[in-house]
Amino acid sequence: MEFVNKKITSDNFEQSKVFFLRGLENYQKELYEEAEHYFFLSLNLMPDRLSTLTNLSTVLIKLKKVEKANEIIAKGINLYPTNEIFYLNQGLLFNLNKEWQKSLVSFNKAFELKSDYVDAYYNHGIALQELKRLEEAVSSYDQAINLKPDYADAYYNRGVALQGLKRLEEAVSSYDQVINLKPDYAYAYNNRGIILQELKCVEDALLSYDKAISIKPDFAEAHYNRGITLHGLKRLEEAIISYDEAIQIKPDYADAYNNHGNVLKELYRFEQAIISYDKAIIIKPDYANAYFNSGVVLQELNRYDAVISCYEQAISIKPDYKFVIGALLNVKMLTCNWGNFDNQKDLILSKIDSNKIAVTPFVLLGLADSPSTHRRCSEMYIKEKFPLNSNLGAIPKNIKKNKIRLGYYSADFHNHATAYLMINFFELHDKNQFEIYAFSFGFSEEGEMRSRIKNAFDEFIEISHLSDESVAKLSRDLEIDIAIDLKGFTKDSRTGVFSCRAAPIQVNYLGYPGTMGANYIDYIIGDKTLIPSNSQEFYSEKVIYLPNSYQVNDSKKIISDKQFSRAELEFPEDSFVFCCFNNNYKILPSTFDSWMRILKAVEGSILWLLQDNEFAYENLKKEAQERGIEASRLVFAKRLPLEEHLARHRQADLFLDTFPYNAHTTASDALWAGLPLLTMKGESFASRVAASLLTAIDLPELITSSQEHYETLAIELATNPAKLKAIKVKLESNRLTTPLFDTPRFTKNLEHAYTKMYERYHAGLPPDNIYIED
């Protein structure tokens, strides 16, 4: 850039002034290219004119013409070293180049020269904000606002900085100031909505997004944020519409496609969800979250090869992605794909030991027999996903009622293991002492079991369409005294309901065999076999010790009269039949090693397993062959209606339990059907359930505490028909005389426990371990 040196004349001055005024006029119209042209014409006639230099430098910055702007600013500072505008523009130029530290020096110089230089303070704040020096940024914005109380942009950026500092109420106040000054400031409404959502003021958040959209209908981010809020409120169809709007405005909006998939997943529209995730990945090939979410949905569809591929992609993109390592190992457990199993398990356990999130608590139950590790994992999960939500405030203490109101919360009030165990218990509840409410959510399957359950309750309430906070509020309005979570960390759980405090007393029971690690869950239902006194430290809850087994059972469970032949089940006629009907993911390589040694020792024996999926079927046969056992010695049982499934137990000789995740419902099914079950007892809740059941049915001789004892006893029972027959006779005798299947007795004991909890609460006493006597 060169300037022609000309002698200043009156004609030059007047012509320069004309060009300058034209430049100024175009600048005010935001016609910056034209303004630049006229300012240069003016400057060629009067090269040292201050007003032209300052305005031209400003225009060049607007046009992001860095080199030209830098030259003009340098010339201005050289000619007018005490003019603050050049230092402001120099700082703005550094901001353009993201040289934030340099820009701070320039802005400091600007307000040294002019102590009330509003724009210098404002832009100084922007640079500090970019450097993550948020407290200082807020101070700079405050300076700008003190000098110019109607500075809406300064209030807006101040709100953003406060948002980053998690000073959320102050940030909302800043955005409110923006809106008061400039009611059409859509971005302020959007950011205000984000904060209100974080503060759990979701209805107000929605109003803010709606206002932002009314001002700026093409505001894709506001539509997206509105979708997030609607999803949280369980207004799922509306959430889909909001995400669709965001995508229509911004077709490359990967996050909107991903969240769109998440809502479809919750609506059980799995194939459509995968399409949304695929679109997110096409737009953003390194989108680890979309790969992970797609894997979760593909798992629902049993497309396990694709699941593994998705999880591995997520890990390759983001090795520290939370939960994905555990999810990958879990799907391999589901399919009995045990390559590199021990290394992956050890990696997960080492991460937990280092307080890093790697796996969900439920998956960990099948990996480790360590109650201390389980507690640590649960506590990390709760902190990450479901911290205490105090938005509804403390629950006022209601007057003591004649009837205690119990709320049972589950997604399993249909043909599910939980329902099969609990139905008779629900029916036997003493309606003179208790009012019982069912809070049902998740996928619901109509049928005989669901009808029977509905009839057992005083009120059956469908809550799938309600947010966690709304469910908690409903529970409070109904004055539920004791809220019993029957899901814990299992599929379709609603832990968020309990984080809001649905009732003054909250209980973890049956669905999840372990501690929740949450300070808002007061009690866990157990027994002395499950949780010995020296293990109480591994549970965040206080323990309700029932006198026999913690597990409820249905004493009216029907066994079909159908007689299955060995030929029909594809058994050799003279074989000894070991069986295990546990889900395949509970079979660890170490358990399978043990089983294969048992088969080798018992000539002609077979192992009868549940056919969970084709992948596990093929992999287990392959694993048997690799251990020297013919694949034909593994026989697989397809799923049948429960009554027939119980009937076919008669063709098995001995149930071999898994470790560390024992048989639970499958154990009581086997015992009810008259099939002895051999278990190994560990240290964790999940590894002591079968021992609890065997103790309650008075068969402690089937409880072992080491792998060697487990294998030795299995072989002995298989090769000593008299000993096994004696156990079967004892089991048949004990089935209806011991506590395990005495549902009325169990019901009275658990009701006694509820009464004890209730009395402690109304006496002003904190939760404590409670021991119930028969």
Secondary structure, DSSP 8 states (H G I E B T S, - for coil): ---------HHHHHHHHHHHHHHHHHHHTT-HHHHHHHHHHHHHHSTT-HHHHHHHHHHHHHTT-HHHHHHHHHHHHHH-TT-HHHHHHHHHHHHHTT-HHHHHHHHHHHHHH-TT-HHHHHHHHHHHHHTT-HHHHHHHHHHHHHH-TT-HHHHHHHHHHHHHTT-HHHHHHHHHHHHHH-TT-HHHHHHHHHHHHHTT-HHHHHHHHHHHHHH-TT-HHHHHHHHHHHHHTT-HHHHHHHHHHHHHH-TT-HHHHHHHHHHHHHTT-HHHHHHHHHHHHHH-TT-HHHHHHHHHHHHHTT-HHHHHHHHHHHHHH-TT-TTHHHHHHHHHHHTT--TTHHHHHHHHHHHHHTT---S-HHHHHTT---HHHHHHHHHHHHHHH-----TT---------SSEEEEEEES-SSSSHHHHHHHHHHHH--TTTEEEEEEE-S----SHHHHHHHHHSSEEEE-TTS-HHHHHHHHHHTT-SEEEES-TTSTT--HHHHHT-SSSEEEE-SSS-S----TT--EEEEETTTS-GGGGGG-SSEEEEESS-S----TT---------TTTTT--TT--EEEE-S-GGG--HHHHHHHHHHHHHSTT-EEEEE---HHHHHHHHHHHHHTT--GGGEEEE----HHHHHHHGGG-SEEE--SSS--SHHHHHHHHTT--EEEE--SSSTTSHHHHHHHHTT-GGGEESSHHHHHHHHHHHHH-HHHHHHHHHHHHHHTTTSGGG-HHHHHHHHHHHHHHHHHHHHTT-----EE---
